């Protein structure tokens, strides 16, 4: 996994959508504790346009899920929903805040660091499924 600064270099800039995807991926890793390189899978439903797709780069940087290994899949959706699965367990992660509002504040770098420092409960709505 990359750290947040490396994630921003990979992505090309700092912004709240990247940071949100990164934090979601780190949370999924923490909750699901995947064992191997391909043990974690993410299915993302979101608008397939920027800035929403920046979330996908955050997921790739923050987890073992990548488009190249085919354990990250993205499909068109009206809302942002990430479903991470590993070892028969799953966690569904949705935004608990308006990411577009953060981005519209004008300073993308400031919004990036704000998302990185926010409490988890202010960022995410979670549904954890066992078995």
C-alpha positions in Angstrom: 0.0 0.0 0.0 1.1 3.5 -0.6 1.0 6.3 2.0 -1.3 9.3 1.2 1.5 11.4 -0.3 2.5 8.6 -2.6 -1.2 8.1 -3.5 -1.4 11.7 -4.5 1.8 11.4 -6.7 0.3 8.2 -8.3 -3.0 10.0 -9.0 -1.4 13.3 -10.1 -2.9 15.7 -7.5 -4.4 16.0 -4.1 -8.2 16.1 -3.7 -11.0 14.9 -1.4 -12.2 12.1 -3.7 -8.8 10.5 -3.8 -8.4 10.8 0.0 -11.9 9.4 0.6 -11.2 6.3 -1.6 -7.8 5.9 0.1 -9.4 6.0 3.6 -12.2 3.6 2.6 -9.6 1.1 1.3 -7.5 1.3 4.4 -10.6 0.8 6.5 -11.7 -2.2 4.5 -8.2 -3.7 4.9 -8.4 -3.1 8.7 -11.8 -4.7 9.0 -11.5 -7.6 6.7 -7.8 -8.5 7.3 -7.1 -10.1 3.9 -4.3 -12.6 3.9 -3.0 -12.6 0.3 -2.4 -10.3 -2.6 -5.7 -11.2 -4.3 -7.7 -11.9 -1.1 -9.4 -8.5 -1.1 -11.9 -7.6 -3.9 -13.6 -4.3 -4.4 -16.7 -3.7 -6.4 -17.3 0.0 -6.9 -20.5 1.6 -8.1 -20.2 5.3 -8.8 -20.7 7.8 -11.5 -18.0 6.9 -14.1 -16.7 10.5 -14.5 -14.3 12.7 -12.7 -14.1 13.6 -9.9 -15.9 10.4 -8.7 -13.4 8.2 -10.5 -10.6 9.7 -8.4 -12.0 7.4 -5.7 -10.8 4.4 -7.7 -7.2 5.7 -7.6 -7.6 6.1 -3.8 -8.8 2.5 -3.6 -5.9 1.2 -5.7 -3.3 3.2 -3.7 -4.8 2.2 -0.3 -5.4 -1.5 -0.8 -4.4 -4.6 -2.8 -7.2 -4.0 -5.2 -6.2 -2.9 -8.7 -7.7 -2.9 -12.1 -4.7 -4.8 -13.4 -5.3 -7.8 -11.1 -9.0 -7.6 -11.8 -9.8 -7.5 -8.0 -11.2 -3.9 -8.5 -14.2 -3.6 -10.7 -16.1 -0.4 -11.4 -19.6 0.0 -12.8 -21.8 3.0 -13.4 -24.0 4.0 -10.6 -25.9 7.1 -9.3 -24.3 6.9 -5.9 -20.9 6.0 -4.5 -20.9 2.5 -3.1 -17.8 0.4 -2.4 -18.2 -3.2 -1.5 -15.0 -4.9 -0.3 -15.0 -8.7 0.2 -12.5 -11.1 1.7 -12.7 -14.5 3.2 -16.5 -14.7 3.1 -16.9 -11.3 4.8 -17.9 -8.1 3.2 -18.1 -4.4 4.1 -20.2 -1.9 2.2 -18.9 1.7 2.4 -20.8 4.8 1.4 -20.0 8.5 1.9 -21.4 10.0 5.1 -20.7 13.5 3.7 -21.0 15.5 0.5 -17.6 15.1 -1.2 -18.6 17.6 -3.9 -19.2 20.2 -1.3 -15.6 19.7 0.0 -14.2 19.9 -3.5 -16.2 23.1 -4.2 -14.5 24.9 -1.4 -11.7 25.7 -3.9 -8.5 24.4 -2.2 -8.2 20.8 -3.3 -5.1 20.2 -1.3 -6.7 21.5 1.9 -9.8 19.3 1.2 -7.4 16.3 0.7 -5.8 16.8 4.2 -9.2 17.5 5.7 -10.6 14.1 4.6 -7.4 12.4 5.7 -7.8 13.8 9.2 -11.6 13.5 9.7 -13.1 11.0 12.1 -14.1 7.8 10.4 -17.8 8.2 11.4 -17.9 11.6 9.6 -16.6 10.0 6.4 -18.4 6.6 6.1 -21.6 4.8 6.4 -20.8 1.1 6.9 -22.6 -2.2 6.6 -20.5 -5.2 7.7 -21.6 -8.7 6.6 -20.3 -11.8 8.1 -20.2 -15.3 6.5 
